[in-house]
Amino acid sequence: MSFPTKSFHRQPLLLSLCLASSLLLPASVLHAQSSSSSSSTPDTAPDTTVSKEAPTKVAPRIAQPEAGGSAITLETSEPLFYLATALNVCGYDTDLANSAPVRLKIRDEINAELADSAEARTSRDALCGYVREHTLGDASLNLAQYISLALYLTPPPELTPTVGETELPPDSTQVVNILPLLRTFAEDVHLNALWIEHRPEYEDLLKRVHDPLTKTVLASNIYLHLPVSSYDGRRFLVLLEPMLAPSTTNARIYSNDYIVVASPAAEPLGAVHMDDIRHIYLHYEIEPLVYSRSSAMERLQPMLKAVQDAPLDYTYKTEIVPLITECLIKAIEDRTMDVGIAKPAKPTAVKQRAEIEQYNAELSTYEHDAEAVRRKAVDLAMRQGWVLTEYFYNQIGQMEKDSVSLKEYMGEMVYGMDVERESHHARQIAFLPSGSRDVLRRAPQQLTGLQLAEEKIYKGDLTGASDIANKVLADPNGDHAQAHYVLARVNLMQRQPGAAFADFQEVLDSSKDPRTLAWSHIYLGRLYDVKDDRKKAVAEYQAALTVRDAQPDTKAAAEKGIKEPFVAPKVAQQAKDEDDDDAPLDPSGKAEKDAYRPPPPH
């Protein structure tokens, strides 16, 4: 039984459809590909309590295309939207500033629902408590477990697994018990209404991604001289979800489904990491060609000995087929990479021989320089442990010259390899101390704007934080509420309570973020305690509990404020003036700054 049509929106890529290789990959030999937000799915499930609820109906985890239709689809998923939105509510703010505008709109609308409904706040607290209790140390694995679960759910409102628990991806079984809490929360904040309301924006983002994705798929198949597949039981699926971070791409392979989950960026609107998507698409095209010759791979086994000291995952050190596949893909990527050099344009109307000679000279220089760039990429891949990249790079070059398809040339590359020579060459490589564990790993995000201001507060650079906040206030389109929140805490640390009061009031008047609102109330409560106005202080602490941001530190701070008045720490000069021998001396004022230092964001 297939999903109802509301479960997934499907926009088939407008490709010329030809029948490709019908070879199906056995599930036992497929390995999960991963991103910076999704490392490889563990081989075994950890010991965990799993929901015993039987699915209300058994169905494929994703709607299947019709036979003869496109095997390559671009879609959205309502179950994925529900889980991604839940994570946002519970503190998932990664790359928020770079996200498509619809992410902020949905978050603001949910915050408004939470502000108006105590019932919604209660269900939110239960949901977020579960998320906190099941947080993994690796942020990428933490997100991946929820994405894995979303791919195996029936549409809302049921949101039940489409397969038995033993058939679920191992990582998803760790969080499957979130579903009852998610269903309650979704009902309380009317998630289905939000999904329907913002479908036009989702549709617009799909249209923006459609053409670049089509171009990428066609270009890859043209280069490899392969036809584009019609649906034969295998599929390549790109899911677009704007509620996730655009800085990461999450990819995995389940049996015959190659799935990429991407989020569009704000600038340029709809941009995704197409290189990452192309990498998984190359797996989709190339793996059948490699696995169809798996019987010939025994002679390549000696290559595994050469990579035992390489910085690779265990799979690539123990299984020759995944190693061969990844090296071949890296060779193709290096052959087709953007070298960052402008290629000279061929003259359209040549009148003099000198013009032809000049063009040929420029083209020769370009090809030499471009090859140097590509060879550097090959060398890096080799040092990362992908020891057959150079061999395949050279072979792909010959394939280009002969103008034959990868399918035709695959046998010659595999059977014609001098294994002893390549093994010897690999043993001479000085591997890097750490390698490319997966192709989608990314460098740490560079903090900018108010995120940088927050970091400066933590480091004690109050002037730097204040300068950034004031620049945001000067920008008509800046986040003024958060800028006032930064300035309020800077004023507290600089012992300017009057200015801090004014900034916190601006925050309360303009912010929609529950955490910012709750902590503004807490800080105001502390200021009233310092002024010995206990009644107003308690009112602020109670307001913080009413707002509730679902984080335990907020609740603890507010309840402590209600239980006992806040007492500001004494600094060195004050202690001396009062002749208090027991007062802690702190010439730097660090104790007072720590008392007002902001809590961790989430």
ROGUTOR-99944 format. One line per field, with one value per residue (C-alpha): residue number from 1; residue in three letters; x, y, z. Coordinates in nm, 3 decimals, decimal comma, m for minus. Layout:
<rs>
nr	NUM_...
rest	ALA_...
east	X_...
north	Y_...
up	Z_...
</rs>
This chain:
<rs>
nr	1_2_3_4_5_6_7_8_9_10_11_12_13_14_15_16_17_18_19_20_21_22_23_24_25_26_27_28_29_30_31_32_33_34_35_36_37_38_39_40_41_42_43_44_45_46_47_48_49_50_51_52_53_54_55_56_57_58_59_60_61_62_63_64_65_66_67_68_69_70_71_72_73_74_75_76_77_78_79_80_81_82_83_84_85_86_87_88_89_90_91_92_93_94_95_96_97_98_99_100_101_102_103_104_105_106_107_108_109_110_111_112_113_114_115_116_117_118_119_120_121_122_123_124_125_126_127_128_129_130_131_132_133_134_135_136_137_138_139_140_141_142_143_144_145_146_147_148_149_150_151_152_153_154_155_156_157_158_159_160_161_162_163_164_165_166_167_168_169_170_171_172_173_174_175_176_177_178_179_180_181_182_183_184_185_186_187_188_189_190_191_192_193_194_195_196_197_198_199_200_201_202_203_204_205_206_207_208_209_210_211_212_213_214_215_216_217_218_219_220_221_222_223_224_225_226_227_228_229_230_231_232_233_234_235_236_237_238_239_240_241_242_243_244_245_246_247_248_249_250_251_252_253_254_255_256_257_258_259_260_261_262_263_264_265_266_267_268_269_270_271_272_273_274_275_276_277_278_279_280_281_282_283_284_285_286_287_288_289_290_291_292_293_294_295_296_297_298_299_300_301_302_303_304_305_306_307_308_309_310_311_312_313_314_315_316_317_318_319_320_321_322_323_324_325_326_327_328_329_330_331_332_333_334_335_336_337_338_339_340_341_342_343_344_345_346_347_348_349_350_351_352_353_354_355_356_357_358_359_360_361_362_363_364_365_366_367_368_369_370_371_372_373_374_375_376_377_378_379_380_381_382_383_384_385_386_387_388_389_390_391_392_393_394_395_396_397_398_399_400_401_402_403_404_405_406_407_408_409_410_411_412_413_414_415_416_417_418_419_420_421_422_423_424_425_426_427_428_429_430_431_432_433_434_435_436_437_438_439_440_441_442_443_444_445_446_447_448_449_450_451_452_453_454_455_456_457_458_459_460_461_462_463_464_465_466_467_468_469_470_471_472_473_474_475_476_477_478_479_480_481_482_483_484_485_486_487_488_489_490_491_492_493_494_495_496_497_498_499_500_501_502_503_504_505_506_507_508_509_510_511_512_513_514_515_516_517_518_519_520_521_522_523_524_525_526_527_528_529_530_531_532_533_534_535_536_537_538_539_540_541_542_543_544_545_546_547_548_549_550_551_552_553_554_555_556_557_558_559_560_561_562_563_564_565_566_567_568_569_570_571_572_573_574_575_576_577_578_579_580_581_582_583_584_585_586_587_588_589_590_591_592_593_594_595_596_597_598_599_600_601_602
rest	MET_SER_PHE_PRO_THR_LYS_SER_PHE_HIS_ARG_GLN_PRO_LEU_LEU_LEU_SER_LEU_CYS_LEU_ALA_SER_SER_LEU_LEU_LEU_PRO_ALA_SER_VAL_LEU_HIS_ALA_GLN_SER_SER_SER_SER_SER_SER_SER_THR_PRO_ASP_THR_ALA_PRO_ASP_THR_THR_VAL_SER_LYS_GLU_ALA_PRO_THR_LYS_VAL_ALA_PRO_ARG_ILE_ALA_GLN_PRO_GLU_ALA_GLY_GLY_SER_ALA_ILE_THR_LEU_GLU_THR_SER_GLU_PRO_LEU_PHE_TYR_LEU_ALA_THR_ALA_LEU_ASN_VAL_CYS_GLY_TYR_ASP_THR_ASP_LEU_ALA_ASN_SER_ALA_PRO_VAL_ARG_LEU_LYS_ILE_ARG_ASP_GLU_ILE_ASN_ALA_GLU_LEU_ALA_ASP_SER_ALA_GLU_ALA_ARG_THR_SER_ARG_ASP_ALA_LEU_CYS_GLY_TYR_VAL_ARG_GLU_HIS_THR_LEU_GLY_ASP_ALA_SER_LEU_ASN_LEU_ALA_GLN_TYR_ILE_SER_LEU_ALA_LEU_TYR_LEU_THR_PRO_PRO_PRO_GLU_LEU_THR_PRO_THR_VAL_GLY_GLU_THR_GLU_LEU_PRO_PRO_ASP_SER_THR_GLN_VAL_VAL_ASN_ILE_LEU_PRO_LEU_LEU_ARG_THR_PHE_ALA_GLU_ASP_VAL_HIS_LEU_ASN_ALA_LEU_TRP_ILE_GLU_HIS_ARG_PRO_GLU_TYR_GLU_ASP_LEU_LEU_LYS_ARG_VAL_HIS_ASP_PRO_LEU_THR_LYS_THR_VAL_LEU_ALA_SER_ASN_ILE_TYR_LEU_HIS_LEU_PRO_VAL_SER_SER_TYR_ASP_GLY_ARG_ARG_PHE_LEU_VAL_LEU_LEU_GLU_PRO_MET_LEU_ALA_PRO_SER_THR_THR_ASN_ALA_ARG_ILE_TYR_SER_ASN_ASP_TYR_ILE_VAL_VAL_ALA_SER_PRO_ALA_ALA_GLU_PRO_LEU_GLY_ALA_VAL_HIS_MET_ASP_ASP_ILE_ARG_HIS_ILE_TYR_LEU_HIS_TYR_GLU_ILE_GLU_PRO_LEU_VAL_TYR_SER_ARG_SER_SER_ALA_MET_GLU_ARG_LEU_GLN_PRO_MET_LEU_LYS_ALA_VAL_GLN_ASP_ALA_PRO_LEU_ASP_TYR_THR_TYR_LYS_THR_GLU_ILE_VAL_PRO_LEU_ILE_THR_GLU_CYS_LEU_ILE_LYS_ALA_ILE_GLU_ASP_ARG_THR_MET_ASP_VAL_GLY_ILE_ALA_LYS_PRO_ALA_LYS_PRO_THR_ALA_VAL_LYS_GLN_ARG_ALA_GLU_ILE_GLU_GLN_TYR_ASN_ALA_GLU_LEU_SER_THR_TYR_GLU_HIS_ASP_ALA_GLU_ALA_VAL_ARG_ARG_LYS_ALA_VAL_ASP_LEU_ALA_MET_ARG_GLN_GLY_TRP_VAL_LEU_THR_GLU_TYR_PHE_TYR_ASN_GLN_ILE_GLY_GLN_MET_GLU_LYS_ASP_SER_VAL_SER_LEU_LYS_GLU_TYR_MET_GLY_GLU_MET_VAL_TYR_GLY_MET_ASP_VAL_GLU_ARG_GLU_SER_HIS_HIS_ALA_ARG_GLN_ILE_ALA_PHE_LEU_PRO_SER_GLY_SER_ARG_ASP_VAL_LEU_ARG_ARG_ALA_PRO_GLN_GLN_LEU_THR_GLY_LEU_GLN_LEU_ALA_GLU_GLU_LYS_ILE_TYR_LYS_GLY_ASP_LEU_THR_GLY_ALA_SER_ASP_ILE_ALA_ASN_LYS_VAL_LEU_ALA_ASP_PRO_ASN_GLY_ASP_HIS_ALA_GLN_ALA_HIS_TYR_VAL_LEU_ALA_ARG_VAL_ASN_LEU_MET_GLN_ARG_GLN_PRO_GLY_ALA_ALA_PHE_ALA_ASP_PHE_GLN_GLU_VAL_LEU_ASP_SER_SER_LYS_ASP_PRO_ARG_THR_LEU_ALA_TRP_SER_HIS_ILE_TYR_LEU_GLY_ARG_LEU_TYR_ASP_VAL_LYS_ASP_ASP_ARG_LYS_LYS_ALA_VAL_ALA_GLU_TYR_GLN_ALA_ALA_LEU_THR_VAL_ARG_ASP_ALA_GLN_PRO_ASP_THR_LYS_ALA_ALA_ALA_GLU_LYS_GLY_ILE_LYS_GLU_PRO_PHE_VAL_ALA_PRO_LYS_VAL_ALA_GLN_GLN_ALA_LYS_ASP_GLU_ASP_ASP_ASP_ASP_ALA_PRO_LEU_ASP_PRO_SER_GLY_LYS_ALA_GLU_LYS_ASP_ALA_TYR_ARG_PRO_PRO_PRO_PRO_HIS
east	0,000_0,144_0,126_m0,157_m0,047_m0,030_0,265_0,513_0,509_0,674_0,819_0,978_1,284_1,221_1,468_1,476_1,400_1,590_1,616_1,937_2,101_1,838_2,089_1,955_2,190_2,152_2,078_2,351_2,629_2,509_2,662_2,512_2,668_2,664_2,698_2,815_2,465_2,445_2,737_2,711_2,420_2,549_2,552_2,380_2,115_2,212_2,024_1,722_1,353_1,148_0,778_0,576_0,287_0,199_0,175_m0,181_m0,100_0,197_0,329_0,651_0,843_0,819_0,576_0,710_0,704_0,506_0,682_0,830_0,828_1,132_1,351_1,488_1,257_1,260_1,010_0,902_0,785_0,525_0,659_1,007_0,859_0,698_1,018_1,239_0,999_0,995_1,375_1,362_1,120_1,355_1,667_1,790_1,913_2,199_2,261_1,936_2,064_2,137_1,810_1,528_1,284_1,009_1,202_1,189_0,824_0,721_0,924_0,764_0,414_0,478_0,616_0,294_0,090_0,301_0,255_m0,123_m0,167_m0,060_m0,160_0,078_0,359_0,301_0,318_0,622_0,799_0,736_0,859_1,173_1,245_1,254_1,481_1,724_1,731_1,815_2,076_2,391_2,741_2,790_2,560_2,556_2,441_2,189_2,011_2,049_1,845_1,538_1,575_1,600_1,279_1,096_1,161_0,969_0,653_0,299_0,155_0,011_m0,192_m0,106_0,276_0,336_0,624_0,552_0,755_0,820_1,075_1,332_1,316_1,368_1,714_1,908_1,966_1,594_1,499_1,673_1,411_1,099_0,922_0,911_0,610_0,329_0,475_0,512_0,151_0,024_0,246_0,151_m0,216_m0,171_0,018_m0,176_0,125_m0,091_m0,234_0,118_0,217_m0,075_m0,023_0,343_0,314_0,340_0,681_0,789_0,669_0,870_1,186_1,130_1,110_1,434_1,619_1,461_1,658_2,006_1,940_1,823_2,135_2,359_2,199_2,211_2,570_2,681_2,512_2,640_2,997_2,973_2,781_2,506_2,130_1,908_1,717_1,346_1,208_1,315_1,303_1,592_1,547_1,738_1,536_1,614_1,405_1,395_1,330_1,384_1,351_1,695_2,034_2,135_2,501_2,474_2,350_2,225_2,252_2,199_2,141_1,859_1,842_1,757_1,681_1,949_1,818_1,954_1,800_1,895_1,787_1,779_1,971_1,848_2,124_2,083_1,733_1,695_2,067_2,170_2,506_2,478_2,826_2,715_2,398_2,602_2,834_2,544_2,402_2,734_2,697_2,352_2,489_2,822_2,754_2,556_2,848_3,096_2,882_2,807_3,178_3,204_3,327_3,635_3,713_3,896_4,212_4,197_4,193_4,567_4,478_4,313_4,649_4,783_4,517_4,529_4,716_4,505_4,258_3,954_3,645_3,652_3,432_3,687_3,970_3,788_3,567_3,720_3,400_3,320_3,686_3,688_3,358_3,466_3,804_3,635_3,385_3,660_3,848_3,540_3,486_3,848_3,823_3,514_3,591_3,571_3,939_3,871_4,037_3,852_3,875_3,966_3,681_3,732_3,719_3,397_3,532_3,904_4,055_4,422_4,645_4,788_4,449_4,436_4,789_4,710_4,398_4,587_4,858_4,603_4,419_4,744_4,826_4,475_4,489_4,831_4,717_4,384_4,556_4,788_4,486_4,319_4,637_4,661_4,309_4,405_4,714_4,505_4,258_4,543_4,689_4,345_4,349_4,165_4,464_4,319_4,206_4,511_4,472_4,107_4,181_4,419_4,177_3,887_4,112_4,158_3,784_3,732_3,969_3,806_3,459_3,314_3,069_3,169_2,962_3,168_3,500_3,439_3,554_3,882_3,954_3,890_4,034_4,326_4,455_4,809_4,725_5,083_5,198_4,907_4,959_5,326_5,238_4,983_5,235_5,460_5,193_5,242_4,885_4,747_4,692_4,318_4,128_3,799_3,583_3,297_3,265_3,020_3,213_3,244_3,463_3,330_3,089_3,233_3,035_2,901_2,664_2,489_2,624_2,970_2,847_2,733_3,075_3,241_3,027_3,143_3,505_3,459_3,492_3,199_3,306_3,318_2,977_2,827_2,969_2,812_2,474_2,469_2,546_2,250_2,026_2,140_2,025_1,648_1,632_1,841_1,720_1,663_1,515_1,824_2,052_1,879_1,920_2,296_2,317_2,108_2,353_2,652_2,499_2,449_2,813_2,918_2,701_2,449_2,115_1,908_2,024_1,980_1,617_1,542_1,699_1,524_1,193_1,265_1,325_0,994_0,813_0,960_1,107_0,922_1,191_1,079_1,431_1,519_1,190_1,226_1,580_1,489_1,225_1,479_1,736_1,469_1,371_1,731_1,750_1,433_1,580_1,891_1,659_1,476_1,149_1,068_0,708_0,809_1,100_0,875_0,635_0,920_1,033_0,676_0,652_0,966_0,798_0,489_0,691_0,895_1,150_1,159_1,520_1,595_1,832_1,555_1,311_1,577_1,680_1,320_1,223_1,533_1,442_1,093_1,233_1,494_1,601_1,892_2,199_2,456_2,815_3,032_3,333_3,664_3,603_3,259_3,397_3,674_3,431_3,212_3,515_3,381_3,668_3,465_3,364_3,537_3,782_3,754_3,941_3,839_3,468_3,464_3,219_2,965_3,012_2,964_2,640_2,497_2,674_2,420_2,327_2,442_2,214_2,070
north	0,000_0,336_0,656_0,901_1,177_1,433_1,249_1,362_1,627_1,491_1,692_1,449_1,590_1,678_1,437_1,228_0,884_0,586_0,242_0,210_m0,093_m0,297_m0,445_m0,432_m0,395_m0,654_m0,478_m0,675_m0,510_m0,151_0,086_0,411_0,731_1,022_1,396_1,634_1,599_1,224_0,993_0,633_0,447_0,206_m0,161_m0,264_m0,093_0,014_m0,131_0,098_0,090_0,083_0,157_m0,161_0,001_m0,188_0,029_0,114_0,011_m0,137_0,064_0,150_0,417_0,652_0,676_0,485_0,626_0,449_0,187_0,355_0,694_0,888_0,719_1,061_1,279_1,604_1,606_1,739_1,526_1,618_1,370_1,519_1,868_1,765_1,624_1,907_2,164_1,984_2,001_2,374_2,427_2,236_2,440_2,332_2,672_2,560_2,800_2,985_3,315_3,153_2,962_3,035_3,290_3,031_2,871_3,189_3,247_2,904_2,939_3,277_3,142_2,849_3,084_3,285_2,966_2,877_3,223_3,192_2,832_2,677_2,339_2,385_2,484_2,172_1,942_2,134_2,081_1,708_1,687_1,886_1,691_1,376_1,543_1,650_1,305_1,148_1,399_1,234_1,374_1,390_1,660_1,500_1,164_1,340_1,492_1,179_0,961_1,184_1,203_0,823_0,797_1,050_0,839_0,548_0,727_0,737_1,083_1,293_1,271_0,900_0,937_0,569_0,351_0,191_m0,120_m0,337_m0,213_m0,470_m0,320_0,039_0,193_0,115_0,480_0,563_0,304_0,522_0,796_0,615_0,682_1,051_0,985_1,003_1,328_1,463_1,383_1,567_1,868_1,884_1,891_2,159_2,400_2,310_2,192_2,064_2,412_2,556_2,292_2,387_2,761_2,750_2,499_2,779_2,873_2,509_2,483_2,791_2,643_2,317_2,512_2,693_2,367_2,178_2,327_2,315_1,956_1,860_2,020_1,833_1,497_1,546_1,672_1,370_1,123_1,295_1,290_0,920_0,839_0,678_0,700_0,851_0,577_0,519_0,357_m0,006_m0,060_0,174_0,545_0,862_1,088_1,444_1,568_1,942_2,060_2,431_2,373_2,209_2,381_2,475_2,433_2,055_1,783_1,456_1,148_0,777_0,461_0,228_m0,088_0,043_0,400_0,666_0,954_1,306_1,551_1,911_2,252_2,563_2,874_3,231_3,376_3,301_3,184_2,812_2,734_2,387_2,208_2,059_1,904_1,691_1,585_1,501_1,282_1,064_1,062_0,924_0,646_0,580_0,547_0,380_0,125_m0,111_m0,110_m0,195_m0,453_m0,630_m0,717_m0,806_m1,156_m0,998_m0,800_m1,084_m1,006_m0,648_m0,754_m0,677_m0,308_m0,327_m0,400_m0,075_0,138_m0,004_0,304_0,546_0,779_0,597_0,446_0,077_m0,014_0,112_m0,079_m0,411_m0,413_m0,366_m0,276_0,039_0,147_0,098_0,285_0,586_0,613_0,599_0,869_1,094_1,049_1,154_1,452_1,562_1,520_1,740_1,990_2,365_2,458_2,826_2,933_3,095_2,888_3,097_3,149_3,022_3,302_3,286_3,463_3,422_3,640_3,603_3,308_3,498_3,487_3,108_3,074_3,306_3,107_2,777_2,916_3,041_2,709_2,518_2,736_2,687_2,310_2,298_2,512_2,331_1,993_2,116_2,210_1,877_1,685_1,863_1,744_1,390_1,404_1,521_1,237_0,986_1,120_1,098_0,725_0,700_0,523_0,429_0,782_0,847_0,517_0,584_0,948_0,835_0,570_0,818_1,044_0,763_0,699_1,064_1,032_0,711_0,865_0,546_0,503_0,419_0,102_m0,010_0,092_m0,040_m0,393_m0,274_m0,052_m0,332_m0,631_m0,439_m0,304_m0,404_m0,475_m0,536_m0,205_m0,009_m0,175_m0,081_0,275_0,299_0,181_0,475_0,736_0,951_0,960_1,266_1,231_1,285_1,228_1,285_1,043_1,123_1,349_1,589_1,684_2,061_2,312_2,475_2,756_3,106_3,313_3,645_3,919_3,873_3,518_3,671_3,929_3,646_3,486_3,817_3,847_3,503_3,606_3,935_4,161_4,384_4,669_4,438_4,290_4,637_4,759_4,468_4,515_4,887_4,814_4,575_4,842_5,086_4,839_4,879_4,508_4,390_4,175_4,465_4,253_4,034_4,338_4,499_4,170_4,183_4,548_4,483_4,221_4,435_4,718_4,482_4,380_4,744_4,832_5,045_4,909_5,196_5,132_4,757_4,810_5,006_4,747_4,454_4,636_4,676_4,301_4,223_4,456_4,315_3,964_3,647_3,405_3,220_3,180_3,546_3,652_3,415_3,522_3,890_3,839_3,660_3,940_4,201_4,000_4,007_4,381_4,433_4,213_4,431_4,733_4,554_4,547_4,187_4,198_4,307_4,064_3,766_3,883_3,876_3,529_3,404_3,562_3,370_3,044_3,138_3,201_2,881_2,803_2,429_2,446_2,328_2,616_2,872_2,690_2,642_3,009_3,133_2,895_2,990_3,357_3,291_3,092_3,345_3,699_3,738_3,891_4,063_3,964_4,227_4,365_4,467_4,840_4,790_4,535_4,768_5,059_4,845_4,707_4,357_4,119_3,822_3,978_3,822_4,061_4,070_4,367_4,262_4,251_3,895_3,768_4,033_3,972_3,598_3,664_3,839_3,636_3,495_3,128_2,906_2,964_2,608
up	0,000_m0,091_0,111_0,050_m0,181_0,100_0,257_m0,006_m0,272_m0,582_m0,868_m1,119_m1,287_m1,650_m1,802_m2,116_m1,981_m2,111_m1,964_m1,765_m1,611_m1,424_m1,182_m0,828_m0,535_m0,259_0,070_0,246_0,051_0,065_0,317_0,442_0,313_0,552_0,584_0,847_0,980_0,931_0,990_0,881_1,030_1,296_1,203_1,525_1,730_2,082_2,377_2,401_2,485_2,167_2,133_2,115_1,930_1,616_1,304_1,209_0,856_0,675_0,382_0,207_0,396_0,099_m0,189_m0,487_m0,841_m1,105_m1,318_m1,621_m1,452_m1,341_m1,083_m0,986_m0,782_m0,586_m0,301_0,036_0,328_0,589_0,851_0,802_0,840_1,170_1,317_1,189_1,332_1,667_1,680_1,605_1,893_2,123_2,052_1,708_1,583_1,359_1,069_1,141_1,001_0,662_0,635_0,392_0,538_0,580_0,867_1,074_0,986_1,107_1,426_1,501_1,441_1,673_1,938_1,913_1,961_2,265_2,414_2,387_2,503_2,833_2,691_2,398_2,633_2,840_2,539_2,414_2,748_2,737_2,378_2,446_2,761_2,548_2,292_2,565_2,720_2,383_2,270_2,135_2,178_1,802_1,664_1,320_1,456_1,677_1,377_1,165_1,401_1,359_0,981_0,966_1,166_0,946_0,637_0,789_0,906_0,777_0,714_0,998_1,206_1,251_1,234_1,294_1,165_0,828_0,911_1,212_1,462_1,348_0,999_1,114_1,066_1,384_1,472_1,447_1,709_1,967_1,928_1,808_2,139_2,056_1,830_2,090_2,222_1,869_1,784_2,092_2,032_1,663_1,753_2,021_1,793_1,476_1,275_0,991_0,942_0,930_0,674_0,451_0,500_0,396_0,112_m0,150_m0,008_m0,013_m0,374_m0,466_m0,314_m0,502_m0,828_m0,749_m0,683_m0,973_m1,262_m1,099_m0,994_m1,342_m1,489_m1,245_m1,321_m1,697_m1,691_m1,486_m1,720_m2,032_m1,898_m1,811_m2,132_m1,926_m1,986_m1,720_m1,538_m1,550_m1,237_m1,216_m0,841_m0,765_m0,704_m0,630_m0,401_m0,293_m0,001_0,061_0,418_0,498_0,875_0,875_0,853_0,496_0,588_0,595_0,361_0,505_0,285_0,324_0,121_0,223_0,014_m0,335_m0,228_m0,244_m0,032_0,014_0,262_0,189_0,312_0,091_0,190_0,204_m0,014_m0,292_m0,209_m0,271_m0,302_m0,185_m0,175_m0,523_m0,509_m0,214_m0,395_m0,704_m0,497_m0,381_m0,733_m0,858_m0,600_m0,741_m1,096_m1,029_m0,755_m0,983_m1,226_m0,951_m0,773_m1,100_m1,107_m0,740_m0,830_m0,984_m0,670_m0,495_m0,690_m0,556_m0,190_m0,141_m0,172_0,170_0,336_0,196_0,367_0,718_0,840_0,637_0,814_0,674_0,832_0,916_0,617_0,365_0,537_0,536_0,222_m0,120_m0,308_m0,103_m0,130_m0,509_m0,545_m0,342_m0,517_m0,858_m0,758_m0,629_m0,956_m1,154_m0,927_m0,969_m1,347_m1,364_m1,086_m1,125_m1,135_m1,077_m1,401_m1,691_m2,008_m2,314_m2,558_m2,910_m3,168_m3,366_m3,675_m3,729_m4,000_m3,924_m3,846_m3,551_m3,378_m3,408_m3,274_m2,982_m2,895_m2,913_m2,687_m2,433_m2,444_m2,388_m2,086_m1,948_m1,986_m1,818_m1,524_m1,492_m1,488_m1,212_m0,999_m1,060_m0,981_m0,646_m0,567_m0,665_m0,443_m0,149_m0,199_m0,209_0,116_0,277_0,206_m0,126_m0,274_m0,614_m0,702_m0,920_m1,104_m1,182_m1,266_m1,538_m1,660_m1,677_m1,884_m2,134_m2,129_m2,227_m2,521_m2,640_m2,593_m2,444_m2,157_m1,802_m1,830_m2,130_m1,974_m1,622_m1,700_m1,851_m1,549_m1,299_m1,482_m1,629_m1,298_m1,203_m0,840_m0,727_m0,878_m0,725_m0,385_m0,389_m0,488_m0,207_0,053_m0,034_0,045_0,354_0,484_0,653_1,030_0,980_0,663_0,490_0,691_0,460_0,164_0,323_0,636_0,670_0,840_1,160_1,094_1,116_1,366_1,242_1,358_1,690_1,724_1,730_1,983_2,212_2,187_2,272_2,586_2,697_2,638_2,826_2,522_2,616_2,390_2,089_2,171_2,216_1,885_1,696_1,866_1,786_1,419_1,410_1,563_1,294_1,027_0,962_0,876_1,171_1,461_1,698_1,977_2,000_1,971_2,271_2,458_2,397_2,505_2,818_2,944_2,851_3,056_3,349_3,343_3,318_3,622_3,434_3,565_3,426_3,070_3,122_3,234_2,918_2,688_2,857_2,818_2,446_2,430_2,599_2,361_2,040_2,079_1,982_2,100_2,418_2,555_2,508_2,669_2,963_3,047_3,008_3,278_3,498_3,462_3,539_3,845_3,965_3,909_4,115_4,389_4,399_4,436_4,722_4,529_4,602_4,476_4,126_4,128_4,200_3,929_3,674_3,780_3,748_3,404_3,304_3,409_3,211_2,894_2,940_2,675_2,756_2,878_3,234_3,320_3,263_3,490_3,760_3,755_3,773_4,054_4,252_4,212_4,351_4,642_4,751_4,648_4,414_4,582_4,361_4,445_4,606_4,423_4,575_4,623_4,778_5,021_5,130_5,177_5,403_5,585_5,539_5,604_5,484_5,150_4,849_4,688_4,311_4,162_3,811_3,889_3,750_4,011_3,921_3,549_3,600_3,787_3,483_3,217_2,969_2,976_2,689_2,387_2,389
</rs>
